[in-house]
Amino acid sequence: MNQKYEIILYWSEDDQVFVAEVPELPGCVAHGDSQASALASVNEAITLWIATAQELGRAVPTPKGRRLAYA
């Protein structure tokens, strides 16, 4: 399943790793030593998140396809 979810990528000074979060999928977070490894890990996490939700009969959010608003 090739879904297009927004990914927020940032450096965590506390953990000394890059963190990638998917706000539309609660709890879907990954990290890596580089931006590329964090993105690869979070893409894997998205696939696992969706598969688990489907196995449990839970709804999978449709990607919004736009930036999320932050105040």
Predicted model as a PDB file, atoms N, CA, C, CB and O in Angstrom, pLDDT in the B-factor column:
MODEL        1                                                                  
ATOM      1  N   MET A   1       0.856  -1.176   0.000  1.00 49.00           N  
ATOM      2  CA  MET A   1       0.000   0.000   0.000  1.00 49.00           C  
ATOM      3  C   MET A   1       0.898   1.233   0.000  1.00 49.00           C  
ATOM      4  CB  MET A   1      -0.972   0.001   1.231  1.00 49.00           C  
ATOM      5  O   MET A   1       1.727   1.400   0.895  1.00 49.00           O  
ATOM      6  N   ASN A   2       0.738   2.086  -0.988  1.00 53.00           N  
ATOM      7  CA  ASN A   2       1.592   3.261  -1.129  1.00 53.00           C  
ATOM      8  C   ASN A   2       0.820   4.502  -0.707  1.00 53.00           C  
ATOM      9  CB  ASN A   2       2.105   3.404  -2.583  1.00 53.00           C  
ATOM     10  O   ASN A   2       0.209   5.173  -1.538  1.00 53.00           O  
ATOM     11  N   GLN A   3       0.848   4.800   0.574  1.00 72.00           N  
ATOM     12  CA  GLN A   3       0.126   5.951   1.109  1.00 72.00           C  
ATOM     13  C   GLN A   3       1.047   7.149   1.203  1.00 72.00           C  
ATOM     14  CB  GLN A   3      -0.473   5.629   2.483  1.00 72.00           C  
ATOM     15  O   GLN A   3       2.257   6.993   1.373  1.00 72.00           O  
ATOM     16  N   LYS A   4       0.492   8.331   1.096  1.00 89.00           N  
ATOM     17  CA  LYS A   4       1.267   9.569   1.125  1.00 89.00           C  
ATOM     18  C   LYS A   4       0.944  10.373   2.386  1.00 89.00           C  
ATOM     19  CB  LYS A   4       0.988  10.413  -0.136  1.00 89.00           C  
ATOM     20  O   LYS A   4       0.178  11.335   2.331  1.00 89.00           O  
ATOM     21  N   TYR A   5       1.510   9.989   3.486  1.00 93.00           N  
ATOM     22  CA  TYR A   5       1.291  10.690   4.741  1.00 93.00           C  
ATOM     23  C   TYR A   5       2.376  11.732   4.964  1.00 93.00           C  
ATOM     24  CB  TYR A   5       1.250   9.704   5.909  1.00 93.00           C  
ATOM     25  O   TYR A   5       3.518  11.551   4.542  1.00 93.00           O  
ATOM     26  N   GLU A   6       2.015  12.817   5.627  1.00 92.00           N  
ATOM     27  CA  GLU A   6       2.997  13.826   5.982  1.00 92.00           C  
ATOM     28  C   GLU A   6       3.962  13.228   7.007  1.00 92.00           C  
ATOM     29  CB  GLU A   6       2.306  15.108   6.539  1.00 92.00           C  
ATOM     30  O   GLU A   6       3.550  12.535   7.937  1.00 92.00           O  
ATOM     31  N   ILE A   7       5.247  13.507   6.821  1.00 94.00           N  
ATOM     32  CA  ILE A   7       6.282  13.060   7.749  1.00 94.00           C  
ATOM     33  C   ILE A   7       7.016  14.290   8.255  1.00 94.00           C  
ATOM     34  CB  ILE A   7       7.270  12.049   7.070  1.00 94.00           C  
ATOM     35  O   ILE A   7       7.454  15.130   7.469  1.00 94.00           O  
ATOM     36  N   ILE A   8       7.147  14.389   9.555  1.00 94.00           N  
ATOM     37  CA  ILE A   8       7.918  15.469  10.160  1.00 94.00           C  
ATOM     38  C   ILE A   8       9.254  14.884  10.591  1.00 94.00           C  
ATOM     39  CB  ILE A   8       7.155  16.121  11.373  1.00 94.00           C  
ATOM     40  O   ILE A   8       9.308  13.930  11.368  1.00 94.00           O  
ATOM     41  N   LEU A   9      10.336  15.471  10.077  1.00 96.00           N  
ATOM     42  CA  LEU A   9      11.680  14.973  10.345  1.00 96.00           C  
ATOM     43  C   LEU A   9      12.456  16.049  11.100  1.00 96.00           C  
ATOM     44  CB  LEU A   9      12.412  14.579   9.022  1.00 96.00           C  
ATOM     45  O   LEU A   9      12.489  17.206  10.682  1.00 96.00           O  
ATOM     46  N   TYR A  10      13.080  15.664  12.213  1.00 97.00           N  
ATOM     47  CA  TYR A  10      13.844  16.642  12.987  1.00 97.00           C  
ATOM     48  C   TYR A  10      14.969  15.951  13.758  1.00 97.00           C  
ATOM     49  CB  TYR A  10      12.920  17.407  13.959  1.00 97.00           C  
ATOM     50  O   TYR A  10      14.954  14.736  13.958  1.00 97.00           O  
ATOM     51  N   TRP A  11      15.931  16.749  14.181  1.00 97.00           N  
ATOM     52  CA  TRP A  11      17.047  16.266  14.994  1.00 97.00           C  
ATOM     53  C   TRP A  11      16.659  16.339  16.455  1.00 97.00           C  
ATOM     54  CB  TRP A  11      18.336  17.087  14.726  1.00 97.00           C  
ATOM     55  O   TRP A  11      16.182  17.375  16.919  1.00 97.00           O  
ATOM     56  N   SER A  12      16.856  15.262  17.183  1.00 97.00           N  
ATOM     57  CA  SER A  12      16.602  15.236  18.615  1.00 97.00           C  
ATOM     58  C   SER A  12      17.935  15.395  19.339  1.00 97.00           C  
ATOM     59  CB  SER A  12      15.879  13.917  19.041  1.00 97.00           C  
ATOM     60  O   SER A  12      18.763  14.484  19.353  1.00 97.00           O  
ATOM     61  N   GLU A  13      18.121  16.546  19.928  1.00 97.00           N  
ATOM     62  CA  GLU A  13      19.356  16.799  20.675  1.00 97.00           C  
ATOM     63  C   GLU A  13      19.467  15.842  21.868  1.00 97.00           C  
ATOM     64  CB  GLU A  13      19.406  18.271  21.159  1.00 97.00           C  
ATOM     65  O   GLU A  13      20.556  15.363  22.184  1.00 97.00           O  
ATOM     66  N   ASP A  14      18.340  15.569  22.525  1.00 96.00           N  
ATOM     67  CA  ASP A  14      18.336  14.669  23.685  1.00 96.00           C  
ATOM     68  C   ASP A  14      18.793  13.253  23.328  1.00 96.00           C  
ATOM     69  CB  ASP A  14      16.942  14.616  24.294  1.00 96.00           C  
ATOM     70  O   ASP A  14      19.579  12.643  24.053  1.00 96.00           O  
ATOM     71  N   ASP A  15      18.290  12.740  22.201  1.00 96.00           N  
ATOM     72  CA  ASP A  15      18.584  11.359  21.814  1.00 96.00           C  
ATOM     73  C   ASP A  15      19.745  11.239  20.830  1.00 96.00           C  
ATOM     74  CB  ASP A  15      17.359  10.734  21.212  1.00 96.00           C  
ATOM     75  O   ASP A  15      20.254  10.143  20.596  1.00 96.00           O  
ATOM     76  N   GLN A  16      20.167  12.376  20.250  1.00 97.00           N  
ATOM     77  CA  GLN A  16      21.258  12.399  19.272  1.00 97.00           C  
ATOM     78  C   GLN A  16      20.947  11.538  18.042  1.00 97.00           C  
ATOM     79  CB  GLN A  16      22.553  11.919  19.925  1.00 97.00           C  
ATOM     80  O   GLN A  16      21.806  10.816  17.536  1.00 97.00           O  
ATOM     81  N   VAL A  17      19.694  11.634  17.576  1.00 98.00           N  
ATOM     82  CA  VAL A  17      19.258  10.927  16.373  1.00 98.00           C  
ATOM     83  C   VAL A  17      18.272  11.812  15.617  1.00 98.00           C  
ATOM     84  CB  VAL A  17      18.612   9.549  16.729  1.00 98.00           C  
ATOM     85  O   VAL A  17      17.719  12.763  16.170  1.00 98.00           O  
ATOM     86  N   PHE A  18      18.059  11.480  14.336  1.00 98.00           N  
ATOM     87  CA  PHE A  18      16.990  12.107  13.573  1.00 98.00           C  
ATOM     88  C   PHE A  18      15.703  11.346  13.883  1.00 98.00           C  
ATOM     89  CB  PHE A  18      17.303  12.110  12.029  1.00 98.00           C  
ATOM     90  O   PHE A  18      15.701  10.116  13.933  1.00 98.00           O  
ATOM     91  N   VAL A  19      14.623  12.073  14.087  1.00 98.00           N  
ATOM     92  CA  VAL A  19      13.331  11.481  14.404  1.00 98.00           C  
ATOM     93  C   VAL A  19      12.367  11.806  13.266  1.00 98.00           C  
ATOM     94  CB  VAL A  19      12.786  12.004  15.777  1.00 98.00           C  
ATOM     95  O   VAL A  19      12.335  12.932  12.771  1.00 98.00           O  
ATOM     96  N   ALA A  20      11.590  10.821  12.862  1.00 97.00           N  
ATOM     97  CA  ALA A  20      10.569  10.989  11.828  1.00 97.00           C  
ATOM     98  C   ALA A  20       9.223  10.593  12.431  1.00 97.00           C  
ATOM     99  CB  ALA A  20      10.896  10.129  10.547  1.00 97.00           C  
ATOM    100  O   ALA A  20       9.050   9.470  12.905  1.00 97.00           O  
ATOM    101  N   GLU A  21       8.276  11.528  12.407  1.00 96.00           N  
ATOM    102  CA  GLU A  21       6.942  11.290  12.960  1.00 96.00           C  
ATOM    103  C   GLU A  21       5.892  11.404  11.861  1.00 96.00           C  
ATOM    104  CB  GLU A  21       6.637  12.286  14.102  1.00 96.00           C  
ATOM    105  O   GLU A  21       6.042  12.176  10.915  1.00 96.00           O  
ATOM    106  N   VAL A  22       4.823  10.615  12.007  1.00 96.00           N  
ATOM    107  CA  VAL A  22       3.692  10.671  11.081  1.00 96.00           C  
ATOM    108  C   VAL A  22       2.477  11.103  11.896  1.00 96.00           C  
ATOM    109  CB  VAL A  22       3.447   9.277  10.359  1.00 96.00           C  
ATOM    110  O   VAL A  22       1.812  10.267  12.507  1.00 96.00           O  
ATOM    111  N   PRO A  23       2.180  12.416  11.909  1.00 94.00           N  
ATOM    112  CA  PRO A  23       1.110  12.922  12.782  1.00 94.00           C  
ATOM    113  C   PRO A  23      -0.268  12.304  12.538  1.00 94.00           C  
ATOM    114  CB  PRO A  23       1.005  14.398  12.618  1.00 94.00           C  
ATOM    115  O   PRO A  23      -1.069  12.199  13.467  1.00 94.00           O  
ATOM    116  N   GLU A  24      -0.549  11.900  11.315  1.00 94.00           N  
ATOM    117  CA  GLU A  24      -1.870  11.340  11.005  1.00 94.00           C  
ATOM    118  C   GLU A  24      -2.044   9.903  11.497  1.00 94.00           C  
ATOM    119  CB  GLU A  24      -2.106  11.389   9.514  1.00 94.00           C  
ATOM    120  O   GLU A  24      -3.160   9.386  11.530  1.00 94.00           O  
ATOM    121  N   LEU A  25      -0.927   9.255  11.883  1.00 96.00           N  
ATOM    122  CA  LEU A  25      -0.976   7.891  12.391  1.00 96.00           C  
ATOM    123  C   LEU A  25      -0.443   7.910  13.824  1.00 96.00           C  
ATOM    124  CB  LEU A  25      -0.148   6.908  11.482  1.00 96.00           C  
ATOM    125  O   LEU A  25       0.768   7.840  14.032  1.00 96.00           O  
ATOM    126  N   PRO A  26      -1.319   8.002  14.793  1.00 96.00           N  
ATOM    127  CA  PRO A  26      -0.894   8.124  16.194  1.00 96.00           C  
ATOM    128  C   PRO A  26       0.133   7.068  16.605  1.00 96.00           C  
ATOM    129  CB  PRO A  26      -2.099   8.029  17.101  1.00 96.00           C  
ATOM    130  O   PRO A  26      -0.072   5.869  16.419  1.00 96.00           O  
ATOM    131  N   GLY A  27       1.236   7.545  17.167  1.00 97.00           N  
ATOM    132  CA  GLY A  27       2.272   6.643  17.653  1.00 97.00           C  
ATOM    133  C   GLY A  27       3.236   6.155  16.592  1.00 97.00           C  
ATOM    134  O   GLY A  27       4.145   5.382  16.893  1.00 97.00           O  
ATOM    135  N   CYS A  28       3.054   6.591  15.356  1.00 97.00           N  
ATOM    136  CA  CYS A  28       3.935   6.141  14.270  1.00 97.00           C  
ATOM    137  C   CYS A  28       5.152   7.054  14.217  1.00 97.00           C  
ATOM    138  CB  CYS A  28       3.185   6.135  12.895  1.00 97.00           C  
ATOM    139  O   CYS A  28       5.104   8.151  13.660  1.00 97.00           O  
ATOM    140  N   VAL A  29       6.250   6.576  14.812  1.00 98.00           N  
ATOM    141  CA  VAL A  29       7.486   7.343  14.947  1.00 98.00           C  
ATOM    142  C   VAL A  29       8.658   6.399  14.719  1.00 98.00           C  
ATOM    143  CB  VAL A  29       7.583   8.033  16.352  1.00 98.00           C  
ATOM    144  O   VAL A  29       8.603   5.228  15.095  1.00 98.00           O  
ATOM    145  N   ALA A  30       9.720   6.914  14.101  1.00 98.00           N  
ATOM    146  CA  ALA A  30      10.938   6.125  13.919  1.00 98.00           C  
ATOM    147  C   ALA A  30      12.127   7.069  14.047  1.00 98.00           C  
ATOM    148  CB  ALA A  30      10.946   5.383  12.531  1.00 98.00           C  
ATOM    149  O   ALA A  30      11.968   8.289  14.066  1.00 98.00           O  
ATOM    150  N   HIS A  31      13.315   6.489  14.135  1.00 98.00           N  
ATOM    151  CA  HIS A  31      14.509   7.319  14.234  1.00 98.00           C  
ATOM    152  C   HIS A  31      15.664   6.666  13.485  1.00 98.00           C  
ATOM    153  CB  HIS A  31      14.887   7.556  15.709  1.00 98.00           C  
ATOM    154  O   HIS A  31      15.599   5.499  13.098  1.00 98.00           O  
ATOM    155  N   GLY A  32      16.726   7.452  13.292  1.00 98.00           N  
ATOM    156  CA  GLY A  32      17.915   6.927  12.629  1.00 98.00           C  
ATOM    157  C   GLY A  32      19.091   7.858  12.818  1.00 98.00           C  
ATOM    158  O   GLY A  32      18.931   9.000  13.248  1.00 98.00           O  
ATOM    159  N   ASP A  33      20.265   7.368  12.497  1.00 97.00           N  
ATOM    160  CA  ASP A  33      21.483   8.162  12.628  1.00 97.00           C  
ATOM    161  C   ASP A  33      21.601   9.232  11.549  1.00 97.00           C  
ATOM    162  CB  ASP A  33      22.692   7.259  12.582  1.00 97.00           C  
ATOM    163  O   ASP A  33      22.342  10.201  11.707  1.00 97.00           O  
ATOM    164  N   SER A  34      20.866   9.053  10.449  1.00 97.00           N  
ATOM    165  CA  SER A  34      20.858  10.033   9.366  1.00 97.00           C  
ATOM    166  C   SER A  34      19.408  10.313   8.969  1.00 97.00           C  
ATOM    167  CB  SER A  34      21.687   9.525   8.138  1.00 97.00           C  
ATOM    168  O   SER A  34      18.497   9.577   9.350  1.00 97.00           O  
ATOM    169  N   GLN A  35      19.208  11.373   8.209  1.00 96.00           N  
ATOM    170  CA  GLN A  35      17.858  11.672   7.729  1.00 96.00           C  
ATOM    171  C   GLN A  35      17.340  10.520   6.875  1.00 96.00           C  
ATOM    172  CB  GLN A  35      17.842  12.991   6.923  1.00 96.00           C  
ATOM    173  O   GLN A  35      16.182  10.120   6.995  1.00 96.00           O  
ATOM    174  N   ALA A  36      18.198   9.994   6.019  1.00 97.00           N  
ATOM    175  CA  ALA A  36      17.791   8.903   5.130  1.00 97.00           C  
ATOM    176  C   ALA A  36      17.387   7.657   5.912  1.00 97.00           C  
ATOM    177  CB  ALA A  36      18.921   8.562   4.163  1.00 97.00           C  
ATOM    178  O   ALA A  36      16.397   7.010   5.573  1.00 97.00           O  
ATOM    179  N   SER A  37      18.138   7.318   6.946  1.00 98.00           N  
ATOM    180  CA  SER A  37      17.792   6.113   7.706  1.00 98.00           C  
ATOM    181  C   SER A  37      16.515   6.323   8.518  1.00 98.00           C  
ATOM    182  CB  SER A  37      18.948   5.717   8.636  1.00 98.00           C  
ATOM    183  O   SER A  37      15.730   5.389   8.685  1.00 98.00           O  
ATOM    184  N   ALA A  38      16.299   7.542   9.025  1.00 97.00           N  
ATOM    185  CA  ALA A  38      15.048   7.824   9.741  1.00 97.00           C  
ATOM    186  C   ALA A  38      13.857   7.725   8.794  1.00 97.00           C  
ATOM    187  CB  ALA A  38      15.096   9.225  10.390  1.00 97.00           C  
ATOM    188  O   ALA A  38      12.816   7.181   9.162  1.00 97.00           O  
ATOM    189  N   LEU A  39      14.002   8.248   7.575  1.00 96.00           N  
ATOM    190  CA  LEU A  39      12.910   8.163   6.596  1.00 96.00           C  
ATOM    191  C   LEU A  39      12.637   6.724   6.176  1.00 96.00           C  
ATOM    192  CB  LEU A  39      13.237   9.004   5.365  1.00 96.00           C  
ATOM    193  O   LEU A  39      11.481   6.323   6.042  1.00 96.00           O  
ATOM    194  N   ALA A  40      13.697   5.947   5.967  1.00 96.00           N  
ATOM    195  CA  ALA A  40      13.509   4.537   5.601  1.00 96.00           C  
ATOM    196  C   ALA A  40      12.792   3.792   6.726  1.00 96.00           C  
ATOM    197  CB  ALA A  40      14.872   3.862   5.294  1.00 96.00           C  
ATOM    198  O   ALA A  40      11.892   2.991   6.475  1.00 96.00           O  
ATOM    199  N   SER A  41      13.195   4.061   7.956  1.00 97.00           N  
ATOM    200  CA  SER A  41      12.567   3.398   9.106  1.00 97.00           C  
ATOM    201  C   SER A  41      11.111   3.801   9.262  1.00 97.00           C  
ATOM    202  CB  SER A  41      13.329   3.722  10.386  1.00 97.00           C  
ATOM    203  O   SER A  41      10.266   2.959   9.566  1.00 97.00           O  
ATOM    204  N   VAL A  42      10.803   5.087   9.056  1.00 97.00           N  
ATOM    205  CA  VAL A  42       9.419   5.516   9.240  1.00 97.00           C  
ATOM    206  C   VAL A  42       8.530   4.993   8.109  1.00 97.00           C  
ATOM    207  CB  VAL A  42       9.340   7.050   9.312  1.00 97.00           C  
ATOM    208  O   VAL A  42       7.345   4.746   8.331  1.00 97.00           O  
ATOM    209  N   ASN A  43       9.069   4.823   6.916  1.00 95.00           N  
ATOM    210  CA  ASN A  43       8.270   4.227   5.841  1.00 95.00           C  
ATOM    211  C   ASN A  43       7.925   2.785   6.167  1.00 95.00           C  
ATOM    212  CB  ASN A  43       9.018   4.301   4.503  1.00 95.00           C  
ATOM    213  O   ASN A  43       6.825   2.321   5.869  1.00 95.00           O  
ATOM    214  N   GLU A  44       8.853   2.085   6.770  1.00 97.00           N  
ATOM    215  CA  GLU A  44       8.586   0.721   7.252  1.00 97.00           C  
ATOM    216  C   GLU A  44       7.526   0.748   8.358  1.00 97.00           C  
ATOM    217  CB  GLU A  44       9.894   0.056   7.774  1.00 97.00           C  
ATOM    218  O   GLU A  44       6.622  -0.087   8.391  1.00 97.00           O  
ATOM    219  N   ALA A  45       7.656   1.724   9.260  1.00 97.00           N  
ATOM    220  CA  ALA A  45       6.701   1.850  10.365  1.00 97.00           C  
ATOM    221  C   ALA A  45       5.299   2.156   9.851  1.00 97.00           C  
ATOM    222  CB  ALA A  45       7.151   2.945  11.339  1.00 97.00           C  
ATOM    223  O   ALA A  45       4.318   1.664  10.409  1.00 97.00           O  
ATOM    224  N   ILE A  46       5.190   2.958   8.800  1.00 96.00           N  
ATOM    225  CA  ILE A  46       3.875   3.261   8.208  1.00 96.00           C  
ATOM    226  C   ILE A  46       3.232   1.976   7.710  1.00 96.00           C  
ATOM    227  CB  ILE A  46       4.007   4.289   7.043  1.00 96.00           C  
ATOM    228  O   ILE A  46       2.057   1.721   7.975  1.00 96.00           O  
ATOM    229  N   THR A  47       3.991   1.177   6.997  1.00 96.00           N  
ATOM    230  CA  THR A  47       3.470  -0.091   6.472  1.00 96.00           C  
ATOM    231  C   THR A  47       3.001  -0.996   7.611  1.00 96.00           C  
ATOM    232  CB  THR A  47       4.546  -0.810   5.628  1.00 96.00           C  
ATOM    233  O   THR A  47       1.926  -1.591   7.532  1.00 96.00           O  
ATOM    234  N   LEU A  48       3.805  -1.100   8.665  1.00 97.00           N  
ATOM    235  CA  LEU A  48       3.432  -1.934   9.814  1.00 97.00           C  
ATOM    236  C   LEU A  48       2.217  -1.367  10.553  1.00 97.00           C  
ATOM    237  CB  LEU A  48       4.616  -2.061  10.781  1.00 97.00           C  
ATOM    238  O   LEU A  48       1.344  -2.122  10.982  1.00 97.00           O  
ATOM    239  N   TRP A  49       2.161  -0.034  10.703  1.00 97.00           N  
ATOM    240  CA  TRP A  49       1.035   0.617  11.378  1.00 97.00           C  
ATOM    241  C   TRP A  49      -0.262   0.283  10.649  1.00 97.00           C  
ATOM    242  CB  TRP A  49       1.242   2.157  11.445  1.00 97.00           C  
ATOM    243  O   TRP A  49      -1.252  -0.097  11.274  1.00 97.00           O  
ATOM    244  N   ILE A  50      -0.253   0.427   9.320  1.00 97.00           N  
ATOM    245  CA  ILE A  50      -1.449   0.166   8.511  1.00 97.00           C  
ATOM    246  C   ILE A  50      -1.839  -1.306   8.590  1.00 97.00           C  
ATOM    247  CB  ILE A  50      -1.212   0.573   7.043  1.00 97.00           C  
ATOM    248  O   ILE A  50      -3.014  -1.624   8.770  1.00 97.00           O  
ATOM    249  N   ALA A  51      -0.869  -2.203   8.457  1.00 97.00           N  
ATOM    250  CA  ALA A  51      -1.156  -3.642   8.515  1.00 97.00           C  
ATOM    251  C   ALA A  51      -1.753  -4.031   9.861  1.00 97.00           C  
ATOM    252  CB  ALA A  51       0.120  -4.454   8.255  1.00 97.00           C  
ATOM    253  O   ALA A  51      -2.696  -4.819   9.920  1.00 97.00           O  
ATOM    254  N   THR A  52      -1.208  -3.482  10.937  1.00 97.00           N  
ATOM    255  CA  THR A  52      -1.721  -3.791  12.274  1.00 97.00           C  
ATOM    256  C   THR A  52      -3.138  -3.266  12.449  1.00 97.00           C  
ATOM    257  CB  THR A  52      -0.806  -3.199  13.352  1.00 97.00           C  
ATOM    258  O   THR A  52      -3.999  -3.965  12.983  1.00 97.00           O  
ATOM    259  N   ALA A  53      -3.384  -2.041  12.004  1.00 97.00           N  
ATOM    260  CA  ALA A  53      -4.737  -1.470  12.107  1.00 97.00           C  
ATOM    261  C   ALA A  53      -5.737  -2.334  11.346  1.00 97.00           C  
ATOM    262  CB  ALA A  53      -4.763  -0.019  11.562  1.00 97.00           C  
ATOM    263  O   ALA A  53      -6.834  -2.599  11.837  1.00 97.00           O  
ATOM    264  N   GLN A  54      -5.360  -2.773  10.150  1.00 97.00           N  
ATOM    265  CA  GLN A  54      -6.259  -3.615   9.351  1.00 97.00           C  
ATOM    266  C   GLN A  54      -6.513  -4.957  10.027  1.00 97.00           C  
ATOM    267  CB  GLN A  54      -5.676  -3.840   7.952  1.00 97.00           C  
ATOM    268  O   GLN A  54      -7.643  -5.445  10.038  1.00 97.00           O  
ATOM    269  N   GLU A  55      -5.476  -5.550  10.585  1.00 98.00           N  
ATOM    270  CA  GLU A  55      -5.637  -6.827  11.290  1.00 98.00           C  
ATOM    271  C   GLU A  55      -6.583  -6.704  12.479  1.00 98.00           C  
ATOM    272  CB  GLU A  55      -4.282  -7.343  11.763  1.00 98.00           C  
ATOM    273  O   GLU A  55      -7.332  -7.631  12.789  1.00 98.00           O  
ATOM    274  N   LEU A  56      -6.539  -5.551  13.140  1.00 97.00           N  
ATOM    275  CA  LEU A  56      -7.387  -5.317  14.307  1.00 97.00           C  
ATOM    276  C   LEU A  56      -8.757  -4.750  13.949  1.00 97.00           C  
ATOM    277  CB  LEU A  56      -6.693  -4.382  15.256  1.00 97.00           C  
ATOM    278  O   LEU A  56      -9.579  -4.498  14.831  1.00 97.00           O  
ATOM    279  N   GLY A  57      -9.001  -4.551  12.661  1.00 97.00           N  
ATOM    280  CA  GLY A  57     -10.283  -4.021  12.212  1.00 97.00           C  
ATOM    281  C   GLY A  57     -10.465  -2.541  12.501  1.00 97.00           C  
ATOM    282  O   GLY A  57     -11.593  -2.054  12.584  1.00 97.00           O  
ATOM    283  N   ARG A  58      -9.362  -1.826  12.653  1.00 96.00           N  
ATOM    284  CA  ARG A  58      -9.431  -0.390  12.944  1.00 96.00           C  
ATOM    285  C   ARG A  58      -9.328   0.413  11.656  1.00 96.00           C  
ATOM    286  CB  ARG A  58      -8.311   0.025  13.924  1.00 96.00           C  
ATOM    287  O   ARG A  58      -8.759  -0.044  10.664  1.00 96.00           O  
ATOM    288  N   ALA A  59      -9.880   1.599  11.686  1.00 95.00           N  
ATOM    289  CA  ALA A  59      -9.857   2.475  10.517  1.00 95.00           C  
ATOM    290  C   ALA A  59      -8.444   2.969  10.244  1.00 95.00           C  
ATOM    291  CB  ALA A  59     -10.806   3.666  10.716  1.00 95.00           C  
ATOM    292  O   ALA A  59      -7.684   3.265  11.166  1.00 95.00           O  
ATOM    293  N   VAL A  60      -8.109   3.050   8.972  1.00 96.00           N  
ATOM    294  CA  VAL A  60      -6.832   3.616   8.546  1.00 96.00           C  
ATOM    295  C   VAL A  60      -7.129   4.988   7.951  1.00 96.00           C  
ATOM    296  CB  VAL A  60      -6.090   2.679   7.507  1.00 96.00           C  
ATOM    297  O   VAL A  60      -7.862   5.084   6.966  1.00 96.00           O  
ATOM    298  N   PRO A  61      -6.575   6.049   8.529  1.00 94.00           N  
ATOM    299  CA  PRO A  61      -6.854   7.391   8.022  1.00 94.00           C  
ATOM    300  C   PRO A  61      -6.399   7.556   6.573  1.00 94.00           C  
ATOM    301  CB  PRO A  61      -6.173   8.434   8.900  1.00 94.00           C  
ATOM    302  O   PRO A  61      -5.351   7.050   6.172  1.00 94.00           O  
ATOM    303  N   THR A  62      -7.201   8.266   5.809  1.00 92.00           N  
ATOM    304  CA  THR A  62      -6.809   8.622   4.451  1.00 92.00           C  
ATOM    305  C   THR A  62      -5.847   9.798   4.549  1.00 92.00           C  
ATOM    306  CB  THR A  62      -8.059   8.972   3.557  1.00 92.00           C  
ATOM    307  O   THR A  62      -6.120  10.761   5.266  1.00 92.00           O  
ATOM    308  N   PRO A  63      -4.721   9.733   3.835  1.00 91.00           N  
ATOM    309  CA  PRO A  63      -3.780  10.856   3.901  1.00 91.00           C  
ATOM    310  C   PRO A  63      -4.456  12.152   3.458  1.00 91.00           C  
ATOM    311  CB  PRO A  63      -2.541  10.577   3.024  1.00 91.00           C  
ATOM    312  O   PRO A  63      -5.205  12.168   2.482  1.00 91.00           O  
ATOM    313  N   LYS A  64      -4.187  13.230   4.180  1.00 86.00           N  
ATOM    314  CA  LYS A  64      -4.803  14.508   3.870  1.00 86.00           C  
ATOM    315  C   LYS A  64      -4.207  15.151   2.622  1.00 86.00           C  
ATOM    316  CB  LYS A  64      -4.663  15.442   5.043  1.00 86.00           C  
ATOM    317  O   LYS A  64      -4.869  15.947   1.957  1.00 86.00           O  
ATOM    318  N   GLY A  65      -2.971  14.812   2.305  1.00 72.00           N  
ATOM    319  CA  GLY A  65      -2.360  15.342   1.107  1.00 72.00           C  
ATOM    320  C   GLY A  65      -2.038  16.825   1.166  1.00 72.00           C  
ATOM    321  O   GLY A  65      -1.878  17.474   0.132  1.00 72.00           O  
ATOM    322  N   ARG A  66      -1.944  17.355   2.363  1.00 68.00           N  
ATOM    323  CA  ARG A  66      -1.598  18.759   2.527  1.00 68.00           C  
ATOM    324  C   ARG A  66      -0.859  18.921   3.842  1.00 68.00           C  
ATOM    325  CB  ARG A  66      -2.861  19.664   2.481  1.00 68.00           C  
ATOM    326  O   ARG A  66      -0.853  18.017   4.677  1.00 68.00           O  
ATOM    327  N   ARG A  67      -0.245  20.065   4.017  1.00 66.00           N  
ATOM    328  CA  ARG A  67       0.470  20.319   5.268  1.00 66.00           C  
ATOM    329  C   ARG A  67      -0.501  20.461   6.414  1.00 66.00           C  
ATOM    330  CB  ARG A  67       1.334  21.572   5.156  1.00 66.00           C  
ATOM    331  O   ARG A  67      -1.595  21.003   6.262  1.00 66.00           O  
ATOM    332  N   LEU A  68      -0.087  19.969   7.557  1.00 59.00           N  
ATOM    333  CA  LEU A  68      -0.874  20.154   8.760  1.00 59.00           C  
ATOM    334  C   LEU A  68      -0.632  21.557   9.282  1.00 59.00           C  
ATOM    335  CB  LEU A  68      -0.526  19.092   9.830  1.00 59.00           C  
ATOM    336  O   LEU A  68       0.447  22.112   9.077  1.00 59.00           O  
ATOM    337  N   ALA A  69      -1.594  22.129   9.939  1.00 57.00           N  
ATOM    338  CA  ALA A  69      -1.457  23.482  10.496  1.00 57.00           C  
ATOM    339  C   ALA A  69      -1.003  23.393  11.942  1.00 57.00           C  
ATOM    340  CB  ALA A  69      -2.793  24.267  10.395  1.00 57.00           C  
ATOM    341  O   ALA A  69      -1.502  22.569  12.708  1.00 57.00           O  
ATOM    342  N   TYR A  70      -0.068  24.232  12.307  1.00 54.00           N  
ATOM    343  CA  TYR A  70       0.414  24.299  13.677  1.00 54.00           C  
ATOM    344  C   TYR A  70       0.249  25.723  14.171  1.00 54.00           C  
ATOM    345  CB  TYR A  70       1.895  23.837  13.781  1.00 54.00           C  
ATOM    346  O   TYR A  70       0.499  26.678  13.435  1.00 54.00           O  
ATOM    347  N   ALA A  71      -0.169  25.863  15.406  1.00 44.00           N  
ATOM    348  CA  ALA A  71      -0.345  27.200  15.973  1.00 44.00           C  
ATOM    349  C   ALA A  71       0.785  27.516  16.924  1.00 44.00           C  
ATOM    350  CB  ALA A  71      -1.692  27.316  16.695  1.00 44.00           C  
ATOM    351  O   ALA A  71       0.817  28.600  17.506  1.00 44.00           O  
TER     352      ALA A  71                                                      
ENDMDL                                                                          
END                                                                             
